[in-house]
Amino acid sequence: MNFEQLLQSPAYTVPARERRDLILQELNTLSLHHYEYCEPYRRIIDGLWGGRPGADTLNAFPYLPVALFKSQTLQSASPEQIRLTLTSSGTTGQAVSRVLVDSETSLRQQAALTNSLTHILGKKRLPMLVIDTSEVYRNPSMMSARGAGVLGMMRYGRDHAFALGPDLELDVDAIRSFLDRNGDAPFFMFGFTFLVWAKLFEASAGQTVDLSNGILIHSGGWKKMVEKAVDNEVFKSRLNERFGLSRIYNFYGMVEQLGSILLEGPHGLLYPPNYSDVIIRDPQTLMPVPHGTPGLIQVISLVAKSYPGNSLLTEDLGVIEAVDPGEDGWMGPGLRILGRLPKAELRGCSDVVASHAA
Amino acid sequence: MPHEVALLGPDGILVPVDMRDFGPQCDRLHARAVAPFADGSIRLLGVISRLLLTAPDARGIPQFTALGYWLRPSMLQRMKHAFDDTLRPGQVATPRGTAFHLPPQNVDTLFVYSWALSVLAGNSNIVRLPSQISRTTQILCTTIAAALAETGENERHLFCTYDHGSGLNRTISALSDLRMVWGGDEKVRTVGTDPLQPDGLSLGFPDRQSFSIIAAAIYADLPVAGRDQLANQLYNDIYWFDQMGCGSPRVIFWLGEIGDLADDLFTRLVNVARSKSYKTEASVSVSKYVRMNDMVASGVAQTGTRFGPELDVVNTSLSPALAAHHHGGGFLISTPLGSLEDILPTINRQVQTITHFGLQPPQLEQFAKSLIGKGGYRIVPIGEALSFEPIWDGVDLLAHMTRRIVWR
């Protein structure tokens, strides 16, 4: 079954075993496509995977380390076809990922995201409260992953309002004015996890804001949240207590697989959409591990076509805690994210202490 | 922010001291230098050797065993004779005075080699220990403290640690006659701007790269035991300091037809690593895998094999600056070589150690001569990459750590 057909099924409903067979065929087709058009990909397949683009099983399917997007230009379309370059929001001084998207892949990304979001929001566009500042997408120099993320999500809402001011300060008036107009019926909220917590929840202490008709979708790293000792459970229960907000969905995605989001389903676990899958690998041997065993997350998705981003080995750790729970129709592997792989340093004669030398 | 300085105490623990007391501690070293190869110096290092080879927590750590052997009394006597042989009639050796040692952060034993040679030269010594004291460095500190106490030689040695921002590098440099700076280019460059005594000498040991040459035909003729032995020696060279020692090989050049010999050796190598329970951190395993993909994707390497988390190997054809592609933690570049001359374009000032297997002395001598003016300062058998020797980076250390009085 191909990508378009898989999108026809209700999102997040194809059972784990079944989807593996369904996506493998198109995955092999895509791999052949990248092999033909993307030279670095071809070199990797030839040099590290025995020269065969594709595999008989999903576990054996070639994967690229996601860090490769930082050092290589990976594109499977001609330069004229590339419509936009997405970049990751790397820390200052670090290399950023560069992802090259043509019109076709852009459409596939939108179709994929629509499939995921309508699952939660319904087919009709809802009024939208963005938990961010409008600057984040208005200012082109800020067109980072965050800006692109906000802009991408805004397509799924209408009558947009922004809960934060230019300096990310809470704009209570903007929120109240939005709620006066839209607060009595379901509305859509989107923001990055840390901003929702620090700039909406923490900054609104002592204020009464009724968000009980809201549907919050949020994403972003949990690193800063861990520093505040806030996990998904705490996040949800505190937001519910404060705002009456009960429909909260986290998702896991990355700029290298834009459009494909692993969405929070039963028991706070994250589920890949129908055209997508997750494999957990041992960080040492890189072999797949059984469900329940933590390891590196490999994400597989049919979305990307203008760049070889269909099978990526991330540097995030996770564990599959449930498979095909069936609650409310949710099927597939249920992933819990355990954070980044901790960095160990190799030092030697050539230690670099000059950078802190006075 | 108050800056901290800590001194190595008699029980081997670093004890914080008041910054105001530190100056006098340094001053007391002044004019305490003794004759090269003084009995007390040889006794002190001999005790350290004995402790490293016998003390329960030091015994059996291979780097310590190597250091212990290096400092054993018979070896010290041999060094003394070799040193005496350099003195012509009418020459008397004298120490430079106070030596300041800035060892690297993580090749634990190196500070002892740098210090020990300076001890033999007769200098007073100030050694700046790494800011993070590893378990192995702590054992060395305890051993040294015990030996200093046992021999009563502690008057001319100061082991300390302090903040980078404290300005003490500059203060100590100002009263030093000799400075040994081990580390990256930047560190050597930065420290080098701090003036020494007007007639002082600063020796920098910056970033270096090393590689190996194996004569394929000779390896092919080795029996299994010989192959395993070579793998064992290669293991020491590569893994002792997580392949981050300056002498650790990054590239294996195969002189002659490789066939399946490389696979054979690397399989043996990974088996040695496993038998020694070498542990690869998960993030190191992953970043080596990223590097392998990166080198293949960019066409620098053509193929690659992960022999295990302990060892990734990429295969390349010969090109300049191969050794610049360094990762560490068990990452090798395997490259065929038609003749020894073919390697010359890849050699520059950064090259330090070239370990070899299967080359004959006449070849080696000719090869050494072909390196004149290029780089590459040690051509030694596989297994000796990290063996410290008194001529390091091409510099005769004892000669530089002393002066000569001439009389007639």
Contacts between the chains, C-beta under 8 A, distances in Angstrom:
chain1	res1	chain2	res2	distance
A	40	B	297	3.7
A	40	B	298	6.8
A	41	B	297	7.6
A	43	B	296	5.4
A	43	B	297	5.6
A	43	B	298	7.9
A	43	B	299	5.9
A	43	B	302	7.9
A	44	B	293	5.8
A	44	B	296	5.3
A	44	B	297	5.4
A	46	B	303	7.8
A	47	B	296	4.1
A	47	B	301	6.9
A	47	B	302	5.5
A	47	B	303	4.3
A	47	B	304	6.0
A	48	B	292	7.1
A	48	B	293	6.8
A	48	B	296	5.7
A	48	B	303	7.0
A	48	B	304	5.3
A	64	B	293	6.5
A	65	B	286	7.2
A	65	B	289	6.0
A	65	B	290	4.4
A	65	B	293	5.4
A	67	B	287	7.8
A	67	B	290	4.6
A	67	B	294	8.0
A	68	B	290	6.8
A	68	B	293	5.6
A	68	B	294	6.3
A	68	B	297	6.3
A	71	B	294	5.2
A	71	B	297	7.9
A	71	B	298	7.7
A	72	B	294	6.8
A	72	B	297	5.0
A	72	B	298	6.6
A	74	B	297	7.9
A	283	B	282	3.6
A	283	B	283	7.6
A	283	B	285	5.8
A	283	B	286	5.8
A	284	B	280	6.4
A	284	B	282	6.2
A	284	B	285	5.1
A	284	B	309	3.9
A	285	B	308	7.5
A	285	B	309	6.3
A	286	B	285	7.8
A	286	B	289	6.8
A	286	B	306	7.3
A	296	B	286	6.9
A	313	B	286	7.9
A	313	B	289	7.8
A	315	B	283	7.7
A	315	B	286	6.1
A	341	B	282	5.8
A	341	B	283	5.1
A	341	B	286	6.2
A	342	B	282	7.6
A	342	B	283	6.3
A	343	B	283	5.0
A	344	B	281	3.7
A	344	B	282	7.7
A	344	B	283	5.0
A	344	B	284	5.7
A	346	B	242	5.1
A	346	B	243	7.7
A	346	B	244	5.4
A	346	B	284	6.3
A	346	B	328	4.3
A	346	B	329	5.2
A	347	B	104	7.7
A	347	B	105	5.4
A	347	B	106	3.9
A	347	B	244	6.0
A	348	B	104	6.7
A	348	B	106	5.8
A	348	B	107	5.8
A	348	B	241	5.5
A	348	B	242	7.0
A	348	B	243	7.8
A	348	B	244	2.4
A	348	B	245	5.6
A	348	B	246	7.2
A	348	B	248	7.6
A	348	B	328	6.9
A	349	B	104	4.8
A	349	B	107	5.5
A	349	B	110	7.3
A	349	B	182	6.4
A	349	B	183	6.8
A	349	B	184	7.9
A	349	B	205	7.4
A	349	B	207	7.5
A	349	B	208	6.9
A	349	B	244	6.9
A	349	B	245	6.1
A	349	B	246	4.1
A	350	B	104	7.4
A	350	B	183	6.7
A	350	B	184	4.3
A	350	B	185	7.8
A	350	B	206	7.7
A	350	B	207	4.6
A	350	B	208	7.8
A	350	B	244	7.3
A	350	B	246	7.2
A	351	B	104	5.0
A	351	B	105	3.8
A	351	B	106	6.2
A	351	B	183	5.2
A	351	B	184	6.0
A	351	B	187	6.9
A	352	B	183	7.9
A	352	B	184	5.1
A	352	B	186	6.3
A	352	B	187	7.1
A	353	B	105	6.5
A	353	B	164	6.5
A	353	B	183	6.5
A	353	B	184	7.7
A	353	B	187	5.3
A	354	B	183	7.8
A	354	B	184	6.7
A	354	B	186	3.5
A	354	B	187	4.5
A	354	B	189	7.0
A	354	B	190	4.3
A	354	B	191	7.9
A	355	B	186	7.1
A	356	B	164	4.5
A	356	B	165	7.5
A	357	B	164	5.1
A	357	B	169	7.2
A	357	B	187	6.9
A	357	B	190	4.8
A	357	B	191	7.2
A	358	B	164	5.7
A	358	B	165	4.4
A	358	B	166	7.2
A	358	B	167	5.9
A	358	B	169	7.6
